[in-house]
């Protein structure tokens, strides 16, 4: 006589296993996040955020470039609309990442799982996700998020606390570290692609020029960043489109 065994315990066991795998793979990401977000907390301190506000900002916006843009506009007393727009522009790439990840889900994956995975789809977690073979189990991303997200949020809060207690000269020195992080991000692709290197150099030159030109100098720093980001990205995409390598097929 055969017995019908409910598949639910088996599914729960599989989900828990995948969750633990995500947590394991999220540990090195969390360590890196903690270091970067600690420095980001120094910037948040200059913007006048409290440790709790910094924690919440990093919890709901886990993005170094997006948060840095937001904190700098906050420090400049920018209006809410400008802060929202510059954060949207800086984080626009995550919309494309979400589209890619959505293709890895099984067709019957619920809407809420898709939203949950998209909540913390960072560059690093995206890399883990697309490299994982087979259909995406959302519990893998949840596991990585459970480790990485607290590392980022707590690091920001501790950075603000350190900024409140350390001497001004030390805080100023730590603030430079974040610029080092951005340089570390742009140098490898610039070395690999001359077009990217030229676009980066053009961005630096235009950013400096618009800070002193008569009409653009009157704009806030956040508005200038928004205009330059959209303009340069659009021009580069039009004149230097990226073509995916075509797979060679046997005749």
SVG drawing of the C-alpha trace seen along z (x, -y; Angstrom):
<svg xmlns="http://www.w3.org/2000/svg" viewBox="-2 -84 46 86">
<polyline fill="none" stroke="black" stroke-width="0.4" points="0.0,0.0 1.4,-3.4 1.1,-6.4 0.7,-10.0 3.4,-12.1 2.8,-15.8 5.6,-17.7 5.4,-20.6 8.1,-19.4 10.4,-18.7 9.8,-22.2 10.5,-23.7 13.7,-21.8 14.8,-22.8 14.1,-26.5 15.9,-26.4 18.9,-24.8 18.9,-27.4 18.5,-30.2 21.6,-29.0 23.6,-28.9 22.6,-32.5 23.7,-33.5 27.0,-31.8 27.6,-33.6 26.5,-36.8 29.2,-36.9 32.0,-38.3 29.6,-40.9 28.5,-42.0 32.2,-42.5 32.8,-44.6 29.6,-46.5 30.5,-47.3 33.8,-49.0 32.3,-51.1 29.1,-52.0 31.2,-53.1 32.9,-55.7 29.5,-56.6 28.3,-57.2 30.9,-60.0 29.3,-61.7 25.9,-61.2 27.2,-62.8 28.2,-65.9 24.6,-66.0 23.3,-66.1 21.8,-62.6 21.5,-60.8 22.8,-57.2 19.2,-56.0 18.4,-58.0 21.5,-56.8 20.6,-53.2 17.1,-53.6 18.6,-55.4 20.9,-52.5 18.3,-49.9 15.9,-51.2 18.4,-52.4 21.3,-49.9 23.3,-51.7 26.6,-53.5 26.3,-55.9 22.7,-56.6 23.1,-57.2 26.2,-59.4 24.2,-61.5 21.3,-61.7 23.5,-62.7 25.4,-65.3 22.1,-66.9 20.7,-66.8 23.9,-68.5 23.3,-71.2 19.8,-71.8 18.2,-70.7 14.5,-70.3 12.8,-66.9 12.0,-66.7 15.7,-67.2 16.8,-64.6 14.3,-62.1 15.3,-62.7 19.0,-62.4 18.5,-59.2 16.4,-57.8 18.9,-58.7 21.8,-57.3 19.9,-54.0 18.4,-53.7 20.6,-50.7 18.8,-48.6 15.7,-48.7 17.6,-46.9 19.1,-44.5 15.6,-43.6 14.5,-42.9 17.4,-40.5 16.7,-38.7 13.0,-38.4 13.9,-36.1 15.5,-33.7 12.3,-33.1 10.1,-30.1 6.8,-31.3 4.8,-30.4 6.9,-32.5 4.6,-34.8 4.5,-38.6 5.5,-39.1 8.7,-37.0 9.6,-39.1 9.1,-42.3 11.1,-40.8 14.1,-40.0 14.0,-43.3 14.0,-45.1 17.8,-44.5 19.1,-43.8 22.6,-45.3 25.4,-45.0 27.1,-42.2 23.9,-40.2 23.0,-40.6 26.3,-39.1 25.7,-36.1 22.2,-35.7 23.0,-35.6 25.9,-33.3 23.8,-30.8 22.7,-28.0 19.1,-27.0 15.9,-28.8 16.1,-31.3 14.9,-30.3 14.0,-33.6 15.2,-32.2 18.8,-32.3 18.5,-36.1 16.8,-36.3 19.7,-34.5 22.2,-36.9 20.1,-39.9 19.8,-38.7 23.6,-39.0 24.5,-41.8 21.8,-44.3 22.5,-44.6 26.2,-44.9 25.5,-47.9 23.0,-49.6 24.9,-49.0 28.1,-50.2 26.4,-53.5 25.1,-54.1 28.5,-53.3 30.2,-55.7 27.9,-58.5 28.6,-57.7 32.3,-57.7 32.0,-61.0 30.3,-62.5 33.1,-61.4 36.3,-61.6 38.3,-64.8 37.5,-66.9 40.8,-66.2 40.2,-62.4 36.7,-62.7 37.9,-64.8 40.5,-62.1 37.9,-59.3 35.7,-61.3 38.4,-60.9 38.2,-57.1 34.8,-57.2 36.3,-58.9 38.9,-56.2 36.1,-53.6 34.6,-55.4 38.0,-55.6 38.4,-51.8 35.1,-51.3 35.8,-53.3 39.5,-52.5 39.1,-48.8 36.4,-49.4 38.3,-52.5 41.5,-50.5 39.6,-47.8 37.6,-50.2 39.0,-53.4 35.5,-54.8 34.6,-54.4 37.9,-56.2 37.0,-59.1 33.5,-59.3 34.8,-59.4 37.3,-62.1 34.6,-64.1 32.4,-63.7 35.2,-65.1 35.8,-68.0 32.1,-69.0 31.5,-68.6 34.3,-71.1 33.2,-73.5 29.6,-73.6 30.6,-74.5 32.1,-77.8 30.2,-78.7 27.8,-81.6 24.4,-79.9 25.2,-76.4 27.1,-77.7 23.8,-79.2 22.3,-75.7 22.6,-73.5 25.2,-70.7 22.4,-68.1 20.7,-69.6 24.0,-69.8 24.7,-66.1 21.2,-65.1 21.6,-67.1 25.2,-65.8 24.3,-62.2 21.4,-62.0 23.0,-64.1 26.4,-62.3 24.8,-58.8 22.4,-59.6 25.1,-60.9 27.5,-58.0 24.7,-55.5 23.8,-57.1 27.2,-57.4 28.8,-54.3 26.1,-51.7 27.1,-48.4 26.6,-45.4 26.3,-42.0 28.7,-39.4 26.8,-37.1 27.2,-33.5 28.9,-31.6 26.9,-28.7 28.2,-25.8 27.1,-25.7"/>
</svg>
